[in-house]
Each structure stands twice: as structure tokens, then as C-alpha cells.
Amino acid sequence: MRRGFLFLISATLLWSGNYIAGRVLARQMDPLELNAIRWTISAVLLWGILRAGGKTLRWRSHWAVYLLLGLLGMVLFSSLTYLGLARLPAVQAGLISGLNPVMIVLLSLWLLKETPDRSTWAGVLLAVLGVVILVETKRANWSSHLVTGDVLLVLAAWAWAFYTVVGKRVAGDPLELTTGAAVMSVIPNWLLSWVGSSPSGGHLSAVGWG
């Protein structure tokens, strides 16, 4: 169990950097194009790591699982997150993402029949109160067009909750599932980028390239 906590805390620390990088890049290029490029690179890297470990993807029996996870996590969640980061500062986006565990608890109760204990419900209450207080405190300083970013980040949180619960339900090798989902997300992400791209992005700066 301790290793599980360590892995999840490490993932959260790494993801915080993604919000900052996403905020920088989402204002310099189209967010949907950014997401397509990001997951294409990730798919190649993950495939290489999987093969180096002597593993392979089980396409015949798991393609539907890969596709579902890819659409939920790598297409919907990531696209909505980068679209939101194009409209909201990274700090506000991070605050709203505090709803992620709340939604995961609710979906786990519904889909996995996992009954949260009192400490979990207390954590849910604190998370909701914290997000409400922090977001409402900051809202006075936001311009009106940023409200759309709130909605996008909340939708992203729901997508991530479904991705997490579905991944827990199907179980299996984490690297295999993540790699399969990444590979299956590449074509949908590029299609979404071509259909929904906008001329809002600019030229990449030196920081953006970095």
C-alpha cells in the first residue's frame, strides 16, 4: 500500500509540471494540436519502453479497452485540460483539478461498488470546500471570458474520473494499458486537431520549445 501512495504522489508532482508547461504552450499553439503532438511522442516512447521490457500489446483481446481508455484519458481529458489552460492561469486550473478525487470517489461508488469510509467522505468534503473557497476568492480577478475555462476543467475532471475507474475495473499491466491507450489515441487526437483547430496559437518561443 505504501508503494501505491508513493506512486500516486509522484504522479501528482509530475502532473503539476504538466499544467505549467501546458499553460505556456497552449497560448503559443493550438491546444488540440499540442495534445496530438504530445500523445504521438508519448505513444512512441511508451511503445519503446514496453518492447524493451519484453512485453507486447494484446490487440485481439484488448483493443476495445485500449480505445476506451485512450478516448477518455488521452483524448477527452487531455484536450479539455489544454483548452482550459489556454483560458485559465495554471494556478486556477490546478485548484479546479482538486475535484478529480471527488469525482473518482463518486464513480467508484457507482461503478465499482466501493464503499468509502468516513475518512474518505471527510476528504471529499474538504476537497469540495477548498475548491469552492479558493476558486470563488480568485474569481473576482478573472475576466468574463475565463469562465469557459472553469467548465472545460470540470469536464476534464469527469473524463479523468471515468478513465481512472475504468482502468481500475479492467485491471491488467499498467504499462500495457497506458501504452495501448496512448497508441489508440493518436489518430483520434489528430482528427480532433484538424477538425477543431483554430488560428489562436502563435509562434513558439524559446521557452515553448524548451
Helices and strands as residue ranges (DSSP letters): H 2-26, H 31-52, H 59-69, I 70-77, H 78-85, H 90-96, G 97-99, H 100-107, I 108-112, H 118-139, G 144-146, H 147-170, H 174-196, H 206-209
